Amino acid sequence: MIIEDVTEAPAPDGAWTEHLAAAHQLLEAAGQAGLTLRLVGSVGCRLHCAEHEWAFGALEREDPPDLDLVAPGKDRNGVRRIFGELGYDEDRDMTVAMEGRRYKYWRSRDRLNADLFVDRLEFCHPIDVTKRFGLDSPTLSLADLVLSKLQIVEMNLKDLKDLTVLFLAHDVGSGDREAVDPGYIARLGSEDWGLYYTMSRNVERVRAFLEGVPFADEQRVTARRRIDALWDAVQASPKSLKWKLRAKVGPRVQWYQDVSEPEPTF
């Protein structure tokens, strides 16, 4: 199936609708309380690509497994209180294990999981977002959404689909909240060889995936051009001495952190 120009995007259904409603409920409650809360993850990507619902549909993007949100440390307790008021139970094992950097929630009435990150995204390559909250709302910036996907060591099909739509829907450039800032991603990749290496592998995965997506040729070319522009910026950015020394070791030594987590005990 080839997707031609679409002027009206169909509304998401099923779990997407439920997750979006739950996300809006949390974000609205935080806003009313004067707290900062931003959406990330698959629901954040989809919300930032609202005019490209057709692309998610064409790719048969699977339902999201949970909600991912991030808050600044100063608002940590207030946001935790909001989760409790809205019927979420906190996983105490995760709270203890992550020492306040990440919280996991479960709401039994609609069987909804949610993760709350504090100050940084705790993934394969932790990303400090303490200075990123003011760049966009209700999600983190596009660059942060893209980076949160590019840093995944074992990228799955869902992540490839999200990245594909992100690049189809948004250009690469600075000074525009509706464009992916290449300078930010290039700077982080130039300071951390491990992150650079993971991103390099994932850029190749996205390029290969784009060859088979059910889009019009022009749409595939557009997405490919944009991811190429981002990666050109990363490669052109001067590398730190630390980066160069770590590059000599290469992947012989593990370059990422494990993201295994304790079993939930709701």
C-alpha positions in Angstrom: 0.0 0.0 0.0 1.3 3.4 -0.9 0.3 6.4 1.2 -0.2 9.5 -0.8 -0.7 13.1 0.6 -3.2 13.0 3.5 -4.8 16.2 4.8 -6.8 14.7 7.7 -5.3 12.2 10.0 -7.5 9.5 11.5 -7.8 9.5 15.3 -6.0 6.8 17.2 -8.0 4.0 18.7 -7.8 1.3 21.3 -4.9 1.4 23.7 -3.6 4.6 22.0 -6.7 6.5 22.9 -6.6 5.2 26.5 -2.9 6.1 26.9 -3.3 9.5 25.4 -6.2 10.2 27.7 -4.2 9.1 30.7 -1.2 11.2 29.7 -3.4 14.3 29.3 -4.9 13.7 32.7 -1.5 13.5 34.3 -0.2 16.5 32.4 -3.2 18.6 33.1 -3.1 17.8 36.8 0.6 18.7 37.0 0.0 22.0 35.2 -2.9 22.9 37.5 -0.6 22.2 40.5 2.2 24.4 39.0 4.4 21.4 38.4 6.6 20.6 35.4 5.9 17.2 33.7 6.8 16.2 30.2 5.8 13.2 28.1 8.4 11.0 26.3 8.4 7.5 24.9 6.1 6.1 22.2 3.1 8.2 23.3 5.2 11.3 23.3 6.5 10.6 19.8 2.9 10.0 18.5 1.6 13.2 20.2 4.3 15.2 18.5 3.4 13.7 15.2 -0.3 14.2 15.4 -0.7 15.2 11.8 1.0 12.0 10.7 -1.4 9.5 12.3 -1.7 8.0 8.8 2.0 7.1 8.9 1.7 5.2 12.2 -1.3 3.4 10.7 0.5 2.5 7.5 3.4 1.1 9.5 0.9 -0.8 11.7 2.5 0.7 14.8 1.7 -1.5 17.8 -0.1 -0.3 20.9 2.2 1.3 23.5 3.1 -0.8 26.5 3.1 2.1 28.9 3.5 5.8 29.6 6.9 7.5 30.0 7.1 10.8 31.6 9.9 13.0 33.1 10.0 15.7 35.8 12.6 17.9 37.4 13.9 16.9 40.8 12.3 19.9 42.5 8.8 18.7 41.4 9.5 15.0 42.2 7.3 14.7 45.3 4.5 16.8 43.9 4.3 14.7 40.8 4.4 11.5 42.8 1.5 12.8 44.8 -0.5 13.4 41.6 0.1 9.8 40.5 -1.4 8.7 43.8 -4.4 11.0 43.6 -5.2 9.6 40.1 -5.2 6.0 41.3 -1.7 4.8 40.5 0.2 2.5 42.9 3.9 3.0 43.2 6.3 0.1 42.8 8.3 0.3 46.0 11.0 -2.1 44.8 11.7 0.2 41.9 11.7 3.3 44.1 14.3 1.8 46.4 16.4 0.3 43.6 16.6 3.5 41.6 17.1 5.8 44.6 14.7 8.5 43.4 15.9 8.6 39.8 13.0 6.6 38.4 9.5 5.5 39.6 7.2 2.9 38.2 3.4 3.0 38.6 0.4 0.7 37.9 -3.2 1.6 37.8 -5.3 -1.5 38.2 -8.7 -0.1 36.9 -7.4 0.2 33.4 -4.3 -2.0 33.7 -2.0 0.9 32.8 1.8 1.1 33.5 3.7 4.4 33.8 7.3 5.3 34.3 8.4 8.5 35.8 12.0 9.7 35.3 13.6 12.4 37.3 16.1 14.9 35.8 17.4 12.3 33.4 16.2 9.5 31.2 17.7 6.3 32.6 18.2 4.2 29.5 21.2 2.4 27.9 22.9 5.8 27.8 21.5 8.1 30.5 20.5 11.5 29.2 20.5 14.5 31.5 17.4 16.7 30.7 17.6 19.1 33.6 18.0 22.1 31.2 15.6 20.8 28.6 12.1 21.2 30.2 11.5 24.7 28.9 12.1 23.9 25.2 8.8 22.3 24.5 5.5 21.1 26.1 3.7 18.8 26.7 6.6 16.6 25.5 10.3 17.1 25.7 11.9 18.6 22.6 12.0 16.7 19.3 15.8 16.3 19.7 15.2 14.6 23.0 12.5 12.3 21.6 14.8 11.3 18.7 17.8 10.9 21.0 15.8 8.7 23.4 15.2 6.3 20.5 18.7 6.5 18.9 20.3 5.6 22.2 18.6 2.2 22.5 21.2 -0.6 22.1 18.7 -3.3 21.2 16.3 -1.4 19.1 13.0 -3.1 18.2 10.6 -2.7 15.4 8.4 -0.3 17.4 11.3 2.1 17.9 12.2 2.0 14.2 8.6 2.9 13.3 8.6 5.8 15.8 11.9 7.2 14.4 10.7 6.8 10.8 7.6 8.9 11.5 9.6 11.5 13.6 11.9 12.1 10.6 9.0 12.1 8.1 7.1 14.6 10.1 9.9 17.0 11.1 12.9 18.6 9.4 16.4 18.9 10.9 17.5 22.4 12.0 18.1 24.7 14.9 15.9 27.5 16.4 12.6 25.8 15.6 10.6 23.7 18.1 9.2 21.8 15.2 12.6 20.8 13.9 15.2 18.3 15.3 18.1 20.3 16.7 21.3 18.6 15.2 23.7 20.6 17.4 22.4 19.2 20.6 22.6 15.5 19.5 26.0 16.1 17.8 27.4 17.6 21.0 26.4 14.7 23.1 27.6 12.2 20.5 31.0 14.0 20.4 31.5 13.8 24.1 30.5 10.1 24.6 31.9 7.5 22.2 29.5 4.8 23.5 26.5 6.9 22.7 27.9 7.8 19.3 28.5 4.1 18.5 25.0 3.1 19.5 23.5 6.0 17.4 25.6 5.0 14.4 24.3 1.5 14.4 20.7 2.7 14.8 21.0 5.3 12.0 22.0 2.4 9.7 19.0 0.4 11.0 16.6 3.3 10.2 18.1 3.7 6.7 17.6 0.0 6.0 14.1 0.1 7.4 13.1 3.1 5.3 13.7 1.1 2.1 10.7 -1.1 2.8 8.2 1.3 4.4 4.8 1.7 2.6 5.3 5.4 1.8 5.5 7.2 -1.5 9.0 7.5 -2.9 9.1 11.3 -2.1 8.2 10.6 1.5 11.0 8.0 1.9 13.5 10.4 0.3 12.4 13.1 2.7 12.9 11.0 5.8 16.2 9.6 4.5 17.5 13.1 3.7 16.7 14.3 7.2 18.3 11.5 9.1 21.4 11.8 6.8 21.5 15.6 7.7 21.4 14.7 11.4 24.1 12.1 11.1 26.3 14.4 9.0 26.2 16.9 11.8 27.1 14.3 14.4 30.1 13.1 12.3 31.3 16.6 11.6 31.3 17.7 15.2 34.8 17.8 16.8 35.4 14.8 19.1 36.7 15.2 22.6 40.0 13.6 23.8 38.0 11.3 26.0 35.9 10.2 23.0 39.0 9.5 20.9 40.6 7.4 23.7 37.4 5.4 24.2 37.1 4.9 20.4 40.4 3.0 20.4 39.0 0.4 22.7 35.8 0.1 20.7 33.0 -2.4 21.4 35.4 -4.9 22.9 34.4 -3.4 26.2 30.7 -2.8 27.0 29.8 0.7 26.0 26.3 1.0 27.5 24.6 0.4 30.9 22.2 -2.5 31.4 18.7 -1.4 31.8 17.3 -4.4 33.6 14.9 -3.6 36.4 13.4 -5.3 39.4 10.3 -7.3 39.0 7.2 -5.2 39.9 5.5 -6.2 43.1 2.1 -4.6 42.9 
